[in-house]
Amino acid sequence: MYLILGKLDLGAKGIWYPISLVVILILFILFMKKRELTWRQIYTTFGVVCAVTWIVDMIVSI
């Protein structure tokens, strides 16, 4: 974990936008109602959220 965090350039311009999107979307996944969801659906939701975050990051960075 230290090696991964050591290689991140947190001072880079624009890095905080995708990091903040990921944190907000992960918090959304953690606090959304899960009574009716199976683990498979939760993982699918996480995958969709990650894909949307990546797409939005690519659109904004261009």
C-alpha distances in whole Angstrom, upper triangle without the diagonal:
4,5,5,6,8,10,11,15,15,19,20,23,23,19,19,22,20,17,20,21,18,18,22,22,19,21,24,23,22,26,28,31,29,33,34,31,29,26,27,28,25,23,25,25,21,22,25,23,20,23,25,23,22,26,27,24,26,29,28,27,30
4,5,5,6,9,10,13,14,17,19,22,22,19,19,22,21,18,21,23,20,20,23,24,22,23,27,26,25,28,31,33,33,36,37,34,33,29,30,31,28,26,29,28,25,25,28,26,23,26,28,24,24,28,28,25,27,30,29,27,31
4,6,5,6,9,12,14,17,18,21,22,18,20,22,20,18,21,23,21,21,25,25,23,25,28,27,27,30,32,35,34,37,39,35,34,30,31,32,29,26,29,29,25,25,28,26,23,25,27,24,23,27,27,24,26,29,28,26,29
4,5,5,7,10,12,15,16,19,19,15,17,19,17,15,18,20,17,17,21,21,19,22,25,24,24,27,29,32,31,35,36,32,31,28,28,29,26,23,25,25,21,21,24,22,19,21,23,20,19,23,24,21,22,26,25,23,26
4,5,5,9,9,13,14,17,17,14,14,17,16,13,16,18,16,16,20,21,19,21,24,23,23,26,28,32,31,35,36,33,32,29,29,30,27,24,26,26,22,22,25,23,20,22,24,20,20,23,23,20,22,25,24,22,26
4,6,8,10,12,14,17,18,15,16,19,18,16,19,21,19,19,23,24,22,24,27,27,27,30,32,35,35,38,40,36,36,32,33,33,30,28,30,29,26,26,28,26,23,25,26,23,22,26,26,22,24,27,26,24,27
4,6,9,11,12,15,16,13,15,18,17,15,19,20,19,19,23,24,22,25,27,27,27,30,32,36,35,39,40,36,35,32,32,33,30,27,29,28,25,24,26,25,21,23,25,21,20,23,23,20,21,25,23,21,24
4,6,9,9,12,13,10,12,14,13,11,15,17,15,16,20,20,20,22,24,25,25,28,30,33,33,37,37,34,34,31,31,31,28,26,27,26,23,22,24,22,19,21,22,18,17,20,20,17,18,22,20,18,21
4,5,6,9,11,8,10,13,13,12,15,17,17,17,20,22,21,23,26,26,27,29,31,35,35,39,40,37,36,33,33,33,30,28,29,28,25,25,26,23,20,22,23,19,18,21,20,17,18,21,19,17,20
4,5,8,9,6,8,11,11,10,12,15,15,15,18,19,19,21,23,24,25,27,29,33,33,37,38,35,35,32,33,32,29,28,29,27,24,24,25,22,20,22,22,18,18,20,19,16,18,20,18,16,20
4,6,9,8,9,12,13,12,14,17,17,18,20,22,22,24,26,27,28,30,32,35,36,40,41,38,39,36,36,35,32,31,32,30,27,27,28,25,22,24,24,20,20,22,21,17,19,21,18,16,19
4,6,6,8,11,12,12,14,16,17,18,20,22,22,24,26,27,28,30,32,35,36,40,41,38,38,36,35,35,32,30,31,29,26,26,26,24,21,22,22,18,17,19,18,15,16,18,15,13,16
4,6,8,9,11,12,14,15,17,18,20,21,23,24,26,27,28,30,31,35,36,40,41,38,39,36,36,35,32,31,31,29,26,26,26,23,21,22,21,18,17,18,17,13,14,16,13,11,14
4,6,6,8,9,11,12,14,15,16,18,19,21,22,24,25,27,28,32,33,37,37,35,35,33,33,31,29,28,28,26,23,23,22,20,18,18,17,14,14,15,13,10,12,13,10,8,12
4,6,6,7,9,10,11,13,15,16,17,19,20,22,23,25,26,30,31,35,35,32,33,31,30,29,27,25,25,24,21,21,21,18,16,17,16,13,12,15,13,10,12,14,12,10,14
4,6,5,6,8,10,10,12,14,15,16,18,20,21,22,24,28,29,33,34,31,32,30,30,28,26,25,25,23,20,21,21,17,16,17,16,13,13,16,13,11,14,15,13,12,16
4,5,5,6,9,10,11,12,14,15,17,18,20,21,22,26,27,31,32,29,30,28,28,27,24,23,23,21,19,19,18,15,14,15,14,10,11,13,10,8,11,12,9,10,14
4,5,5,6,9,10,10,12,14,15,16,18,20,21,24,25,29,30,27,28,25,25,24,21,20,20,18,15,15,15,12,10,12,11,7,8,10,9,6,10,11,10,10,14
4,5,5,6,9,10,11,12,14,15,16,18,20,24,24,28,29,26,27,25,25,24,21,20,20,18,15,16,16,13,11,14,13,9,11,14,12,10,13,15,13,13,17
4,5,5,6,9,10,11,12,14,15,17,18,22,23,27,28,26,27,25,25,24,21,20,21,18,16,17,17,13,12,15,14,10,12,15,12,11,15,16,14,15,18
4,5,5,6,8,10,10,12,14,15,16,20,21,25,26,23,24,23,23,21,18,18,18,15,13,14,13,10,9,12,10,7,9,11,9,9,13,13,12,14,17
4,6,5,6,8,10,10,12,14,15,19,19,23,24,21,22,20,20,19,16,15,16,13,10,12,12,8,7,10,10,7,9,12,11,10,14,15,15,15,19
4,6,5,6,9,10,11,12,14,18,19,22,24,21,22,20,21,20,16,16,17,15,12,14,15,11,11,14,13,10,13,16,14,14,17,19,17,18,22
4,6,5,6,9,10,11,12,16,17,21,22,20,22,20,21,19,16,17,17,14,12,15,14,10,11,14,13,10,14,16,14,14,18,18,17,19,22
4,5,5,6,9,10,10,14,15,19,20,17,19,17,18,16,13,13,13,10,9,11,10,7,8,11,10,8,12,14,12,13,17,17,17,19,22
4,5,5,6,9,10,13,14,18,19,16,17,15,16,15,11,12,13,10,8,11,11,8,9,12,12,11,13,16,15,16,19,20,20,21,24
4,5,5,6,8,12,13,17,18,17,18,17,18,16,13,14,16,12,11,14,14,11,12,16,15,13,17,19,18,18,21,23,22,23,27
4,5,5,6,10,11,15,16,14,17,16,17,14,12,13,14,10,10,13,13,10,12,15,13,13,16,18,17,18,21,22,21,23,26
4,6,5,9,9,13,14,12,13,12,13,11,8,10,11,8,7,11,11,9,11,14,13,13,16,18,18,19,22,23,23,25,27
4,6,9,9,12,14,12,14,12,15,13,9,11,13,11,10,14,14,12,14,17,17,16,19,21,21,22,25,26,26,27,30
4,7,8,11,14,13,15,14,17,15,12,14,16,13,12,16,16,14,16,19,18,18,21,23,22,23,26,27,27,29,32
4,6,9,11,10,13,13,15,12,10,13,14,11,12,15,15,13,16,18,17,17,21,22,21,23,26,26,26,29,31
4,6,8,8,11,13,15,12,10,14,15,12,14,17,17,16,19,21,20,21,24,25,25,26,29,30,30,32,35
4,6,5,8,9,11,9,8,12,13,11,13,16,16,16,18,21,20,21,24,25,25,27,30,30,31,33,36
4,6,8,11,13,11,11,15,16,14,16,19,19,19,22,24,24,25,28,29,29,31,33,34,35,37,39
4,7,10,12,10,10,14,14,13,16,18,18,19,22,23,23,25,27,28,28,31,33,33,34,36,38
4,7,8,6,7,10,10,10,12,15,15,16,18,20,20,22,24,25,26,28,30,31,32,34,36
4,5,5,6,9,10,11,13,14,15,17,19,20,21,23,24,26,27,29,30,32,33,35,37
4,5,5,6,9,10,10,12,14,15,16,18,20,21,23,24,26,27,29,30,31,33,35
4,5,5,6,9,10,11,12,14,15,16,18,20,21,23,24,26,27,29,30,32,33
4,5,5,6,9,10,10,12,14,15,16,18,20,21,22,24,26,27,28,30,32
4,5,5,6,9,10,10,12,14,15,16,18,20,21,22,24,26,27,28,31
4,5,5,6,9,10,10,12,14,15,16,18,20,21,23,24,26,27,29
4,5,5,6,9,10,11,12,14,15,16,18,20,21,22,24,26,27
4,5,5,6,9,10,10,12,14,15,16,18,20,21,22,24,26
4,5,5,6,9,10,10,12,14,15,16,18,20,21,22,25
4,5,5,6,9,10,11,12,14,15,17,18,20,21,23
4,5,5,6,9,10,10,12,14,15,16,18,20,21
4,5,5,6,9,10,10,12,14,15,16,18,20
4,5,5,6,9,10,10,12,14,15,16,19
4,5,5,6,9,10,11,12,14,15,17
4,5,5,6,8,10,10,12,14,16
4,6,5,6,9,10,11,12,14
4,6,5,6,9,10,10,13
4,5,5,6,9,10,11
4,5,5,6,8,10
4,6,5,6,9
4,6,5,6
4,6,6
4,6
4
